[in-house]
Amino acid sequence: MSVKIFIVDDDESVCRAIKTLLMTYDFDVRTFNSAQSFFDAISPDQPGCLLLDIHMSGPDGWEVQKQIFASGSTRPVIFISAEKKDDATDRALKAGAVGFLQKPVNGQTLVDLINTTSKS
């Protein structure tokens, strides 16, 4: 059974590129262009790993992560962002994310992080 990956990013080209990459590694990938479309489609107890952009229209990634944890979900979250602030990685990890990757995302680093996360 392949690992489910949910990508939430309001940039459709980013969703498409990461989905294409991850599907070559046999991940089961679904993309969402907004936090609301993700919440409408995926229940909190559905297993999978969430790739979450920080800067989106509507609730940003930080707010989405708070909502996910408040719902009782234990789904691992990996932030992806073009943000170059030095404290973004620390903030993401302190908020409970399992990783933070800057765009453009290194494909092998992403796959390794997902594989490490899905085995724990």
ChimeraX attribute file (.defattr): number of C-alpha atoms within 10 A of each C-alpha:
attribute: neighborCount
match mode: 1-to-1
recipient: residues
	/A:1	6
	/A:2	10
	/A:3	16
	/A:4	16
	/A:5	21
	/A:6	22
	/A:7	26
	/A:8	28
	/A:9	25
	/A:10	20
	/A:11	14
	/A:12	12
	/A:13	10
	/A:14	19
	/A:15	22
	/A:16	13
	/A:17	11
	/A:18	19
	/A:19	19
	/A:20	13
	/A:21	17
	/A:22	18
	/A:23	12
	/A:24	9
	/A:25	11
	/A:26	12
	/A:27	18
	/A:28	16
	/A:29	21
	/A:30	15
	/A:31	21
	/A:32	19
	/A:33	18
	/A:34	21
	/A:35	23
	/A:36	13
	/A:37	12
	/A:38	17
	/A:39	14
	/A:40	8
	/A:41	9
	/A:42	11
	/A:43	12
	/A:44	16
	/A:45	11
	/A:46	11
	/A:47	17
	/A:48	20
	/A:49	22
	/A:50	22
	/A:51	27
	/A:52	27
	/A:53	30
	/A:54	24
	/A:55	17
	/A:56	17
	/A:57	12
	/A:58	12
	/A:59	15
	/A:60	16
	/A:61	23
	/A:62	17
	/A:63	12
	/A:64	21
	/A:65	25
	/A:66	12
	/A:67	15
	/A:68	17
	/A:69	16
	/A:70	11
	/A:71	12
	/A:72	10
	/A:73	15
	/A:74	16
	/A:75	19
	/A:76	21
	/A:77	25
	/A:78	25
	/A:79	24
	/A:80	25
	/A:81	21
	/A:82	13
	/A:83	15
	/A:84	10
	/A:85	8
	/A:86	8
	/A:87	9
	/A:88	17
	/A:89	19
	/A:90	13
	/A:91	13
	/A:92	22
	/A:93	15
	/A:94	10
	/A:95	14
	/A:96	15
	/A:97	21
	/A:98	18
	/A:99	19
	/A:100	24
	/A:101	21
	/A:102	15
	/A:103	13
	/A:104	11
	/A:105	16
	/A:106	11
	/A:107	12
	/A:108	11
	/A:109	11
	/A:110	20
	/A:111	15
	/A:112	11
	/A:113	16
	/A:114	24
	/A:115	13
	/A:116	11
	/A:117	17
	/A:118	15
	/A:119	6
	/A:120	5
